Amino acid sequence: MSSPEPLRTRSGGTTRLLGNELATLFRRSRTWAMLGALALIPILLGVALRIAGGTSAGRGPAFLDQITNNGLFVGVAATTVAIPLFLPLTISVTAGDAIAGEASHGTLRYLLIAPAGRVRLLLVKYLAAAAFCLAASLTLVIAGTVVGWALFPIGPVTLVSGTEVSVGEGLLRFLGIAAYVTVSLLGLSAIGLFLSTLTTVPVGAMAATAILAVASQIAGAIPQLSALHPFLFTDRWLDFADLLRAPVVWDSFVGNAGLQAAYIAVFGAAAVLRFTTRDVLS
């Protein structure tokens, strides 16, 4: 009859450890610098379009030509701009530093002395990286909405299917896009966490994660590798436009979630295997 108490202790310990990890992550000036850099994307985009007076239809990133008619599209266009490079870079820094950063500072073994356990520590580190994914995605959408509201007319949102919806529903759909992008980045976070267990040099894990993100997108752009495309973790990153249809088409969201879940399972298991068998000396 004594087993529930240890279970509650473990659960409470995980919650406290996660709280401490999130507090540490969002107290770092580096974290806020990266979020600030992401917020600059919609700001620069909105200011440039305001000065230039818009762009021709079909030119530039998706939704760019919609901004001058409805400023709510600034956040979506900024997200389209940030997905190929800027978002992966920030995620690579956060996930790549998760374990390697602790090892390089000599704090990893002290974390493991506490009754946390290696698997639980990995889980907490991954959840913190996932929280940053959400913060990064919301930063783009929210900053874009604020900038668009300040610089351009605001009105009913015309969806890609031609249907108009209210401002409120449009904002909800844009938050759905932030959720889609967050899910898209979870596979990359798992890859970064695994690479972080392989080294005590965080820069190496960060660089390798970012390079893999770029390489996956390059492979996805080569027609001769079309058979490989459905298995690339970046394959569905830009399919969030289906959330701007009437009715919403959920196939892309579900397919993307399944793809990212597969990467989380594979690289999460690899991270656990590596970390639980690794000699921690620092």
C-alpha positions in Angstrom: 0.0 0.0 0.0 3.0 2.3 0.0 3.5 2.5 -3.8 1.1 5.6 -4.4 3.4 7.8 -2.3 6.5 7.3 -4.4 4.4 7.7 -7.5 3.1 11.1 -6.2 6.7 12.0 -5.3 8.0 11.2 -8.7 5.1 13.2 -10.4 5.6 16.2 -8.1 9.4 16.0 -8.7 8.9 16.0 -12.4 6.6 19.0 -12.2 9.1 21.0 -10.0 12.0 20.0 -12.3 10.0 21.2 -15.3 9.1 24.4 -13.6 12.7 25.1 -12.7 13.8 24.3 -16.3 11.2 26.6 -17.8 12.1 29.4 -15.3 15.8 28.9 -16.2 15.1 28.9 -20.0 12.9 32.0 -19.9 15.2 33.9 -17.6 18.1 33.7 -20.0 18.9 36.8 -22.0 19.7 34.5 -25.0 16.1 33.2 -25.0 14.7 36.7 -25.1 17.2 37.8 -27.7 16.1 35.0 -30.0 12.4 35.8 -29.4 13.2 39.4 -30.0 14.9 38.6 -33.3 11.9 36.6 -34.4 9.6 39.5 -33.5 11.7 41.7 -35.8 10.7 39.7 -38.8 7.0 40.8 -38.9 8.1 44.3 -37.8 10.5 44.7 -40.7 8.1 43.0 -43.1 5.2 45.4 -42.1 7.4 48.5 -42.2 8.9 47.6 -45.6 5.4 47.0 -47.1 4.1 50.2 -45.6 6.9 52.2 -47.1 6.9 50.4 -50.5 3.1 50.4 -50.7 2.6 46.6 -51.1 3.7 44.0 -53.6 2.2 42.4 -56.7 0.0 39.3 -56.4 2.0 36.1 -56.6 5.3 37.7 -55.8 7.3 37.0 -52.7 6.3 34.7 -49.8 2.8 33.3 -49.5 0.2 35.9 -48.1 2.6 38.8 -48.7 0.2 40.4 -51.2 -2.7 40.2 -48.8 -1.1 42.4 -46.1 -1.9 45.9 -47.5 -5.6 44.9 -47.7 -5.7 43.3 -44.3 -2.9 43.7 -41.7 -3.8 40.5 -39.9 -1.8 38.6 -42.6 1.5 40.1 -41.4 1.9 37.4 -38.9 1.2 34.6 -41.3 3.5 36.0 -44.0 6.2 36.4 -41.3 5.8 32.8 -40.3 6.2 31.7 -43.9 9.4 33.7 -44.1 10.8 32.4 -40.8 10.0 28.7 -41.2 12.8 27.7 -43.6 15.7 29.2 -41.6 15.1 31.5 -38.7 12.8 29.2 -36.6 15.0 26.1 -37.1 18.1 28.2 -36.0 16.4 29.2 -32.7 15.1 25.7 -32.1 18.6 24.3 -32.8 20.1 26.5 -30.2 17.6 25.6 -27.6 17.5 21.8 -28.2 21.2 21.5 -29.0 22.1 23.1 -25.7 19.8 21.0 -23.6 22.2 18.4 -22.4 25.5 19.5 -23.9 25.2 22.9 -22.3 24.8 21.4 -18.8 27.8 19.1 -19.5 30.0 22.0 -20.7 29.2 24.0 -17.6 29.9 21.1 -15.3 26.3 21.0 -13.9 25.0 17.8 -15.6 26.3 15.4 -12.9 24.8 17.5 -10.2 21.4 17.3 -11.9 21.8 13.6 -12.0 22.8 13.3 -8.3 19.3 14.6 -7.5 16.6 11.9 -7.5 15.5 13.0 -11.0 16.7 10.1 -13.1 18.2 10.4 -16.6 15.0 9.6 -18.5 13.0 12.1 -16.5 15.7 14.8 -17.0 15.6 14.1 -20.8 11.8 14.4 -20.7 11.9 17.7 -18.9 14.6 19.1 -21.3 12.5 18.1 -24.2 9.3 19.6 -22.8 11.2 22.9 -22.2 12.4 22.8 -25.8 8.8 22.2 -26.9 7.7 25.2 -24.8 10.2 27.3 -26.7 8.8 26.1 -30.0 5.4 27.4 -28.9 6.8 30.7 -27.7 8.6 31.2 -30.9 5.6 30.4 -33.1 3.3 32.7 -31.0 5.9 35.5 -31.1 5.7 35.6 -34.9 1.9 35.5 -35.0 1.2 37.9 -32.1 3.9 40.4 -33.2 2.7 40.3 -36.7 -0.9 40.9 -35.6 0.1 43.9 -33.5 2.2 45.4 -36.3 -0.5 44.7 -39.0 -3.1 46.3 -36.8 -1.0 49.4 -36.3 0.1 49.9 -40.0 -2.7 48.5 -42.2 -6.4 48.3 -42.4 -8.1 45.5 -40.5 -11.2 43.7 -41.5 -12.8 40.3 -42.3 -10.3 37.7 -43.3 -10.6 36.3 -46.8 -9.5 32.6 -46.7 -7.6 30.9 -49.5 -10.9 29.2 -50.5 -12.5 32.7 -51.1 -14.7 32.7 -48.0 -14.8 35.6 -45.7 -14.7 35.1 -41.9 -14.9 37.6 -39.1 -11.8 39.1 -37.5 -12.3 37.0 -34.4 -12.4 33.7 -36.4 -9.5 34.8 -38.4 -7.4 35.4 -35.3 -8.4 31.9 -34.0 -7.2 30.4 -37.3 -3.9 32.3 -37.1 -3.5 30.8 -33.6 -4.1 27.5 -35.1 -1.3 28.2 -37.6 1.0 28.9 -34.6 0.0 25.5 -33.2 0.7 23.8 -36.5 4.1 25.4 -36.7 4.8 24.4 -33.1 4.0 20.7 -33.9 6.2 21.0 -37.0 9.2 21.9 -34.9 8.8 19.1 -32.4 10.6 16.5 -34.6 13.6 18.9 -35.0 13.6 19.4 -31.2 13.9 15.7 -30.7 16.8 15.5 -33.2 18.5 18.4 -31.4 18.1 16.7 -28.0 19.6 13.5 -29.3 22.6 15.3 -30.8 23.0 17.1 -27.5 23.5 13.8 -25.8 26.4 13.0 -28.1 28.7 15.8 -27.1 29.8 18.2 -24.4 30.2 21.0 -26.9 26.8 22.7 -27.3 27.8 24.6 -30.4 28.5 21.3 -32.2 25.0 20.0 -31.4 23.4 23.3 -32.3 25.2 23.5 -35.7 24.5 19.9 -36.5 20.8 20.3 -35.8 20.5 23.5 -37.9 22.5 21.8 -40.8 20.1 18.8 -40.7 17.1 21.2 -41.0 18.6 22.9 -44.0 19.7 19.6 -45.6 16.2 18.2 -45.2 14.7 21.2 -46.9 17.2 21.0 -49.8 16.4 17.3 -50.2 12.7 18.2 -50.3 13.3 20.6 -53.1 15.0 18.0 -55.4 12.5 16.3 -57.7 14.7 13.2 -58.1 14.3 12.5 -54.4 10.5 12.6 -54.5 10.3 9.1 -53.0 12.1 10.4 -49.9 10.0 13.5 -49.5 7.2 12.1 -47.4 9.7 10.8 -44.8 11.5 14.2 -44.3 10.6 15.9 -41.1 10.4 19.2 -43.0 8.0 17.9 -45.7 4.8 19.4 -44.3 6.2 22.5 -42.6 4.5 24.9 -45.1 1.1 23.1 -45.4 -0.6 25.2 -42.7 -2.6 27.0 -45.4 -5.2 24.2 -45.1 -6.2 25.9 -41.8 -7.3 28.9 -43.9 -9.9 27.0 -45.9 -13.7 26.7 -45.3 -14.2 24.2 -43.9 -10.8 23.6 -42.4 -9.0 20.7 -44.0 -7.3 18.8 -41.1 -5.5 16.2 -43.2 -2.2 18.2 -43.3 -2.3 18.9 -39.5 -2.9 15.2 -38.7 -0.3 14.0 -41.2 2.2 16.5 -39.9 1.5 15.5 -36.3 2.0 11.8 -37.2 5.3 12.5 -39.1 6.7 14.5 -36.2 5.5 11.9 -33.7 7.6 9.3 -35.6 10.7 11.5 -35.4 10.0 12.1 -31.7 9.7 8.4 -31.0 12.9 7.4 -33.0 15.2 10.2 -31.8 13.7 10.2 -28.3 14.4 6.5 -28.0 17.9 7.1 -29.4 18.5 9.9 -26.9 17.3 7.8 -24.0 19.6 4.9 -25.1 22.6 7.1 -25.5 22.1 9.1 -22.3 21.3 6.2 -20.0 24.4 4.4 -21.1 26.7 7.4 -21.1 29.4 8.1 -18.5 28.8 11.6 -17.2 32.0 13.1 -16.0 31.1 16.8 -15.9 
